[in-house]
């Protein structure tokens, strides 16, 4: 059932204001969805909020994280690939924190488990949590991975079970951030690390495109975080932020522009002349590099540890 938040999950404030209304340009769910903001701390959220059962209905069966993709996030790049990345031709990699040696990793929102398969090949003991039963089943049967089908709160891992917990583009899909971070604190080892990668609502593209921002993604993105609000939320739950990286790539700017150009079309979509243009891809790749450098990028990757 949908419901209105009684208080802000970050500051416990009760005064909210409407930010915007937007259609679902990603998956074509009918109607418009509203985003609100806490007037005290500026945390933004879906209003009304949806429970997990309702949220699951908004995802298509071919949602990218559910498919049999192979992640390139941890591949060692050749010098040619590094040059291509610098020129904006190749997309950025997620920058996971470094570890002295392999340990125990949990990927929350792991999809079919391509990141876990990569980590296992590096000697890590891997586990995953994935709300999509079909994706979790694929990872278990086809890749032999230990993936729990459901939410992190349902998984019931033992305290101190993991040296590294990763939520890369999954935390913004979760409708209970406080309970989730409490559980992560419990199951993370004392010297373990947490990395959360989310879209940055204070980034240049979010401010420029508003309801046509690619990473807004209502209704599947339940919360929109900034570096400030995410860091404050982590501190609230006993974490100390070690590193905040701004790490976007060309896709968001490219498709935000295409969404804006498509705004008056009766059929929603992310395709058009701009999204297919190689010149536009190259230019957007260069702009993404500048956004990262000036810390106004679309994606933030925050690494934190337990407070001692």
C-alpha positions in Angstrom: 0.0 0.0 0.0 1.2 3.5 -0.7 1.6 5.8 2.3 2.8 9.3 3.2 5.9 9.6 5.3 5.1 10.8 8.8 8.6 12.2 9.3 11.8 12.7 7.5 14.0 9.6 7.7 17.1 11.8 8.1 16.2 14.7 10.4 12.8 13.5 11.7 11.3 16.8 10.5 7.6 17.0 9.6 7.6 19.9 7.1 7.7 18.8 3.5 7.2 20.6 0.2 6.5 19.4 -3.3 9.4 19.5 -5.6 8.2 18.1 -9.0 6.0 15.7 -10.8 7.4 13.4 -13.5 6.3 10.7 -15.8 8.2 7.4 -16.0 10.4 7.8 -19.0 12.3 4.6 -18.3 9.6 1.9 -18.1 6.4 3.6 -19.1 4.4 3.1 -15.9 1.2 5.1 -16.4 0.5 8.4 -14.7 2.7 10.9 -13.0 4.7 10.5 -9.8 5.6 13.2 -7.3 8.8 13.9 -5.4 8.8 15.9 -2.2 11.6 17.4 -0.1 12.1 17.9 3.6 12.3 21.7 4.3 14.8 21.1 7.1 17.5 18.9 5.6 16.6 18.8 1.9 16.3 15.0 1.6 14.1 14.2 -1.4 11.7 11.3 -1.6 8.8 9.7 -3.5 5.5 11.0 -2.3 3.5 9.0 -1.7 5.9 6.2 -0.8 5.2 2.6 -1.9 5.8 -0.7 0.0 8.1 -3.4 -1.5 5.3 -5.3 -3.1 4.0 -2.3 -5.0 7.5 -1.2 -5.9 8.3 -4.6 -7.4 5.4 -4.1 -9.9 7.0 -1.1 -11.4 10.1 -3.0 -12.6 10.0 -4.6 -16.1 11.0 -8.3 -16.4 14.0 -7.2 -18.5 15.3 -4.7 -16.0 19.0 -4.4 -16.6 20.2 -5.6 -13.2 18.1 -8.8 -13.6 19.7 -9.9 -16.8 22.8 -12.0 -17.4 25.2 -9.2 -17.8 28.9 -9.3 -17.2 30.1 -6.4 -15.2 33.2 -4.7 -16.4 33.4 -2.7 -13.1 36.5 -4.6 -11.9 38.3 -5.7 -15.0 41.8 -4.6 -15.4 41.8 -2.1 -18.3 44.3 -2.2 -21.2 46.1 1.1 -22.1 43.8 1.4 -25.1 40.7 1.1 -22.9 42.1 3.8 -20.5 42.7 6.1 -23.4 39.2 5.5 -24.7 37.8 6.2 -21.2 39.7 9.5 -21.0 38.3 10.5 -24.4 34.8 9.8 -23.2 34.3 6.8 -25.6 34.3 4.2 -22.9 32.1 4.4 -19.8 33.6 4.8 -16.3 34.0 2.0 -13.9 32.6 1.9 -10.3 35.5 2.7 -8.0 35.3 0.1 -5.2 37.5 0.7 -2.2 40.9 -1.1 -2.1 41.5 -4.1 0.3 44.8 -5.6 1.3 43.5 -9.1 0.7 40.2 -10.9 -0.3 37.6 -11.3 2.4 33.8 -11.7 2.7 31.6 -9.5 0.5 27.9 -8.8 0.4 26.3 -7.2 -2.7 22.9 -5.8 -1.8 20.8 -5.5 -4.9 23.1 -7.8 -6.8 20.8 -8.7 -9.7 21.9 -11.9 -11.3 25.3 -11.7 -9.6 27.8 -10.6 -12.2 29.7 -8.5 -9.7 29.8 -11.4 -7.2 31.1 -13.7 -9.9 33.9 -11.3 -10.6 34.8 -11.0 -6.9 34.7 -14.7 -6.5 37.3 -15.1 -9.3 39.5 -12.7 -7.2 39.3 -15.0 -4.2 36.5 -13.4 -2.2 33.8 -15.3 -0.3 30.6 -13.9 -1.8 27.0 -13.5 -0.9 24.2 -11.4 -2.5 20.7 -10.1 -1.7 18.3 -9.5 -4.6 14.6 -8.7 -4.4 13.9 -10.2 -7.9 13.3 -13.9 -7.3 14.0 -14.6 -11.0 17.3 -12.8 -11.0 18.4 -14.5 -7.7 17.4 -17.9 -9.0 19.4 -17.3 -12.2 22.5 -16.4 -10.3 22.2 -19.4 -8.0 21.5 -22.0 -10.8 23.7 -20.7 -13.6 26.6 -19.3 -11.6 26.5 -21.2 -8.4 26.2 -18.0 -6.3 24.8 -17.7 -2.8 22.0 -15.1 -3.4 19.2 -14.5 -1.0 15.9 -13.7 -2.8 14.3 -10.9 -0.9 15.3 -7.9 1.1 18.4 -7.4 3.3 16.1 -7.1 6.4 14.7 -10.6 5.6 18.1 -12.3 5.0 19.0 -12.5 8.7 22.8 -12.6 8.3 24.9 -13.1 11.5 26.5 -10.1 13.1 29.9 -9.1 11.8 29.5 -11.4 8.7 31.1 -9.2 6.1 34.3 -7.3 5.4 32.8 -5.3 2.5 29.2 -4.5 1.9 28.3 -2.8 -1.4 25.1 -1.1 -2.5 25.8 0.2 -6.0 22.7 1.8 -7.5 20.4 0.0 -5.2 20.2 2.1 -2.1 18.1 4.7 -3.9 15.6 1.9 -4.6 15.1 1.1 -0.9 12.1 2.6 0.9 13.4 2.0 4.4 16.9 3.5 4.6 17.1 3.8 8.4 16.3 0.1 9.0 18.7 -0.9 6.2 21.6 1.0 7.5 21.0 -0.3 11.0 21.2 -3.8 9.6 24.3 -3.1 7.6 26.0 -1.7 10.8 25.1 -5.0 12.6 26.4 -7.4 9.9 29.5 -5.4 8.9 32.8 -6.4 10.6 34.4 -3.8 12.9 37.1 -3.1 10.4 34.9 -3.6 7.3 33.9 -1.1 4.7 30.6 0.0 3.2 30.3 1.5 -0.3 27.1 3.2 -1.5 26.8 4.4 -5.0 23.8 6.6 -5.8 22.7 9.3 -8.2 23.5 12.8 -7.0 20.5 15.1 -6.8 22.8 18.1 -6.3 24.6 17.4 -9.6 24.6 19.7 -12.6 22.3 17.5 -14.7 19.7 17.1 -11.9 19.5 20.9 -11.5 19.4 21.5 -15.3 16.8 18.9 -16.3 14.5 18.6 -13.3 11.7 16.1 -14.1 13.7 15.0 -17.2 16.8 14.1 -15.4 17.7 10.5 -16.4 18.6 9.4 -12.8 15.4 10.8 -11.3 13.7 7.6 -12.3 10.4 7.9 -10.5 8.9 5.7 -9.1 11.6 3.1 -8.9 14.0 5.5 -7.2 12.3 6.1 -3.8 14.9 8.6 -2.4 17.2 11.1 -4.1 20.4 11.7 -2.2 23.2 14.3 -2.3 26.7 13.9 -0.9 25.5 16.0 2.1 22.3 14.0 2.9 23.9 10.6 2.3 26.9 11.5 4.5 24.5 12.8 7.3 22.4 9.6 7.1 25.5 7.4 7.4 26.7 9.4 10.4 23.3 9.1 12.0 23.8 5.3 11.9 27.3 5.1 13.3 29.4 5.3 10.2 32.3 7.6 9.4 32.6 8.6 5.8 36.1 8.0 4.4 35.8 9.0 0.8 33.2 10.6 -1.5 33.9 10.2 -5.2 32.0 11.9 -8.1 32.0 9.3 -10.8 29.5 9.7 -13.6 29.7 8.9 -17.3 28.1 10.1 -20.6 24.8 8.2 -20.4 23.0 10.5 -17.9 23.6 13.7 -19.8 23.0 12.1 -23.1 19.7 10.6 -22.1 18.5 13.5 -20.0 18.8 15.6 -23.1 16.9 13.0 -25.1 14.2 12.8 -22.5 13.8 16.5 -22.6 13.5 16.5 -26.4 10.9 13.7 -26.2 8.9 15.5 -23.5 5.9 16.3 -25.8 5.8 12.9 -27.5 2.8 10.7 -26.6 4.9 7.6 -26.4 7.7 7.7 -23.8 11.2 6.7 -24.6 14.9 7.3 -24.3 15.7 6.9 -28.0 16.1 9.6 -30.6 18.7 11.4 -32.8 20.7 12.6 -29.8 21.0 9.2 -28.0 22.2 7.6 -31.3 24.7 10.3 -32.2 28.3 9.3 -31.8 29.3 13.0 -31.8 26.8 13.6 -28.9 28.2 10.6 -27.1 31.7 11.9 -27.4 30.8 15.4 -26.3 28.7 14.1 -23.3 31.7 11.9 -22.3 34.0 15.0 -22.2 31.4 16.9 -20.2 31.1 14.0 -17.8 34.8 14.1 -17.1 34.5 17.8 -16.3 31.5 17.2 -14.0 33.6 14.6 -12.1 36.5 17.0 -11.8 34.4 19.9 -10.5 32.4 17.6 -8.2 29.0 18.3 -9.8 28.6 14.8 -11.3 25.5 12.7 -11.5 26.8 9.8 -9.4 28.4 9.8 -6.0 30.2 6.8 -4.5 30.6 7.1 -0.7 32.8 4.7 1.3 32.3 4.5 5.0 33.5 2.5 8.1 32.1 1.9 11.5 32.7 4.6 14.1 34.9 3.4 16.9 
